[in-house]
Amino acid sequence: MSVIRTTRCGAATTLATLLMVTGTAAAHQPVHEIQITASRYAFEPATIQVNAGEPVRIVIRSTDGAHGFSIPTLKIDVQVPKGGDPATVAFTAPAAGRYEIACSEFCGSGHGHMKAALVSIAPIPPNR
């Protein structure tokens, strides 16, 4: 699986690496972009559905303080700054299954309850 995170340095190198690893199959699929809002103590939407194998870009913004957006099984962990500036993570949707999302930046007394889920479904084969 490929993951790209926005960074100030090395973005071009990271993007080039992502393109080499994913090959041309993902290049022909549109990117499934999902906007997420992080606030004390929830992600909205709480369930994100993707199709296994499709390119995904998740853009996360905080409505209050700093948060984290972590999908440990997929080795994704980005910091979401306060003030509404976006944090972006791009990856190829994993195999069908449910992947837990959690806030990885302590944000107060309800931090442990700040959870969501990425649900990846098997793609439906085209009719022949």
Contacts in CASP RR format, 6 or more apart in sequence:
PFRMAT RR
TARGET T0000
AUTHOR 0000-0000-0000
METHOD contacts of the structure
MODEL  1
MSVIRTTRCGAATTLATLLMVTGTAAAHQPVHEIQITASRYAFEPATIQV
NAGEPVRIVIRSTDGAHGFSIPTLKIDVQVPKGGDPATVAFTAPAAGRYE
IACSEFCGSGHGHMKAALVSIAPIPPNR
1 74 0 8 1.000
1 91 0 8 1.000
1 92 0 8 1.000
1 94 0 8 1.000
2 18 0 8 1.000
2 21 0 8 1.000
2 22 0 8 1.000
2 91 0 8 1.000
2 92 0 8 1.000
3 18 0 8 1.000
3 74 0 8 1.000
3 75 0 8 1.000
3 76 0 8 1.000
3 89 0 8 1.000
3 90 0 8 1.000
3 91 0 8 1.000
4 14 0 8 1.000
4 15 0 8 1.000
4 18 0 8 1.000
4 89 0 8 1.000
4 90 0 8 1.000
4 91 0 8 1.000
5 14 0 8 1.000
5 76 0 8 1.000
5 78 0 8 1.000
5 88 0 8 1.000
5 89 0 8 1.000
5 90 0 8 1.000
6 78 0 8 1.000
6 87 0 8 1.000
6 88 0 8 1.000
6 89 0 8 1.000
7 14 0 8 1.000
18 90 0 8 1.000
19 27 0 8 1.000
22 55 0 8 1.000
22 92 0 8 1.000
26 53 0 8 1.000
26 54 0 8 1.000
26 55 0 8 1.000
26 92 0 8 1.000
29 54 0 8 1.000
29 55 0 8 1.000
30 55 0 8 1.000
31 55 0 8 1.000
31 56 0 8 1.000
31 57 0 8 1.000
31 90 0 8 1.000
32 50 0 8 1.000
32 51 0 8 1.000
32 54 0 8 1.000
32 55 0 8 1.000
32 56 0 8 1.000
32 57 0 8 1.000
32 93 0 8 1.000
33 56 0 8 1.000
33 57 0 8 1.000
33 58 0 8 1.000
33 59 0 8 1.000
34 48 0 8 1.000
34 50 0 8 1.000
34 56 0 8 1.000
34 57 0 8 1.000
34 58 0 8 1.000
34 59 0 8 1.000
35 59 0 8 1.000
35 61 0 8 1.000
36 43 0 8 1.000
36 44 0 8 1.000
36 45 0 8 1.000
36 48 0 8 1.000
36 58 0 8 1.000
36 59 0 8 1.000
36 60 0 8 1.000
36 61 0 8 1.000
36 69 0 8 1.000
36 116 0 8 1.000
37 43 0 8 1.000
37 44 0 8 1.000
37 60 0 8 1.000
37 61 0 8 1.000
37 62 0 8 1.000
37 63 0 8 1.000
38 60 0 8 1.000
38 61 0 8 1.000
38 62 0 8 1.000
38 63 0 8 1.000
38 67 0 8 1.000
38 68 0 8 1.000
38 69 0 8 1.000
38 80 0 8 1.000
38 103 0 8 1.000
38 114 0 8 1.000
39 62 0 8 1.000
39 63 0 8 1.000
39 64 0 8 1.000
40 64 0 8 1.000
40 65 0 8 1.000
40 107 0 8 1.000
40 108 0 8 1.000
40 110 0 8 1.000
40 114 0 8 1.000
41 103 0 8 1.000
41 107 0 8 1.000
41 108 0 8 1.000
41 110 0 8 1.000
41 111 0 8 1.000
41 112 0 8 1.000
41 113 0 8 1.000
41 114 0 8 1.000
42 114 0 8 1.000
42 116 0 8 1.000
43 60 0 8 1.000
43 69 0 8 1.000
43 101 0 8 1.000
43 103 0 8 1.000
43 114 0 8 1.000
43 115 0 8 1.000
43 116 0 8 1.000
45 116 0 8 1.000
46 115 0 8 1.000
46 116 0 8 1.000
46 117 0 8 1.000
47 116 0 8 1.000
47 117 0 8 1.000
47 119 0 8 1.000
48 58 0 8 1.000
48 101 0 8 1.000
48 116 0 8 1.000
48 117 0 8 1.000
48 118 0 8 1.000
48 119 0 8 1.000
49 119 0 8 1.000
49 120 0 8 1.000
49 121 0 8 1.000
50 56 0 8 1.000
50 93 0 8 1.000
50 118 0 8 1.000
50 119 0 8 1.000
50 120 0 8 1.000
50 121 0 8 1.000
51 93 0 8 1.000
51 120 0 8 1.000
51 121 0 8 1.000
51 122 0 8 1.000
51 123 0 8 1.000
52 93 0 8 1.000
52 94 0 8 1.000
52 95 0 8 1.000
52 96 0 8 1.000
52 120 0 8 1.000
52 121 0 8 1.000
52 122 0 8 1.000
52 123 0 8 1.000
53 92 0 8 1.000
53 93 0 8 1.000
53 94 0 8 1.000
53 123 0 8 1.000
54 92 0 8 1.000
54 93 0 8 1.000
54 123 0 8 1.000
55 90 0 8 1.000
55 91 0 8 1.000
55 92 0 8 1.000
55 93 0 8 1.000
56 90 0 8 1.000
56 91 0 8 1.000
56 92 0 8 1.000
56 93 0 8 1.000
57 88 0 8 1.000
57 89 0 8 1.000
57 90 0 8 1.000
58 69 0 8 1.000
58 88 0 8 1.000
58 89 0 8 1.000
58 90 0 8 1.000
59 86 0 8 1.000
59 87 0 8 1.000
59 88 0 8 1.000
60 67 0 8 1.000
60 68 0 8 1.000
60 69 0 8 1.000
60 78 0 8 1.000
60 80 0 8 1.000
60 86 0 8 1.000
60 87 0 8 1.000
60 88 0 8 1.000
60 89 0 8 1.000
61 80 0 8 1.000
61 84 0 8 1.000
61 85 0 8 1.000
61 86 0 8 1.000
61 87 0 8 1.000
62 80 0 8 1.000
62 81 0 8 1.000
62 82 0 8 1.000
62 83 0 8 1.000
62 84 0 8 1.000
63 84 0 8 1.000
64 82 0 8 1.000
64 107 0 8 1.000
65 82 0 8 1.000
65 83 0 8 1.000
65 107 0 8 1.000
66 79 0 8 1.000
66 80 0 8 1.000
66 81 0 8 1.000
66 82 0 8 1.000
66 105 0 8 1.000
66 107 0 8 1.000
67 79 0 8 1.000
67 80 0 8 1.000
67 103 0 8 1.000
67 105 0 8 1.000
67 107 0 8 1.000
67 114 0 8 1.000
68 77 0 8 1.000
68 78 0 8 1.000
68 79 0 8 1.000
68 80 0 8 1.000
68 87 0 8 1.000
68 103 0 8 1.000
68 104 0 8 1.000
68 105 0 8 1.000
68 107 0 8 1.000
69 76 0 8 1.000
69 77 0 8 1.000
69 78 0 8 1.000
69 80 0 8 1.000
69 87 0 8 1.000
69 89 0 8 1.000
69 101 0 8 1.000
69 103 0 8 1.000
69 104 0 8 1.000
70 76 0 8 1.000
70 77 0 8 1.000
70 78 0 8 1.000
70 101 0 8 1.000
70 102 0 8 1.000
70 103 0 8 1.000
70 104 0 8 1.000
71 77 0 8 1.000
71 99 0 8 1.000
71 100 0 8 1.000
71 101 0 8 1.000
71 118 0 8 1.000
72 100 0 8 1.000
72 102 0 8 1.000
73 94 0 8 1.000
73 99 0 8 1.000
73 100 0 8 1.000
74 91 0 8 1.000
74 94 0 8 1.000
74 99 0 8 1.000
74 118 0 8 1.000
76 89 0 8 1.000
76 91 0 8 1.000
77 104 0 8 1.000
78 87 0 8 1.000
78 88 0 8 1.000
78 89 0 8 1.000
79 87 0 8 1.000
79 104 0 8 1.000
79 105 0 8 1.000
80 87 0 8 1.000
80 105 0 8 1.000
81 87 0 8 1.000
93 120 0 8 1.000
94 120 0 8 1.000
95 120 0 8 1.000
96 120 0 8 1.000
96 121 0 8 1.000
96 122 0 8 1.000
97 119 0 8 1.000
97 120 0 8 1.000
97 121 0 8 1.000
98 117 0 8 1.000
98 118 0 8 1.000
98 119 0 8 1.000
98 120 0 8 1.000
99 117 0 8 1.000
99 118 0 8 1.000
99 119 0 8 1.000
99 120 0 8 1.000
100 115 0 8 1.000
100 117 0 8 1.000
101 115 0 8 1.000
101 116 0 8 1.000
101 117 0 8 1.000
101 118 0 8 1.000
102 112 0 8 1.000
102 114 0 8 1.000
102 115 0 8 1.000
102 116 0 8 1.000
103 111 0 8 1.000
103 112 0 8 1.000
103 114 0 8 1.000
103 115 0 8 1.000
107 114 0 8 1.000
END
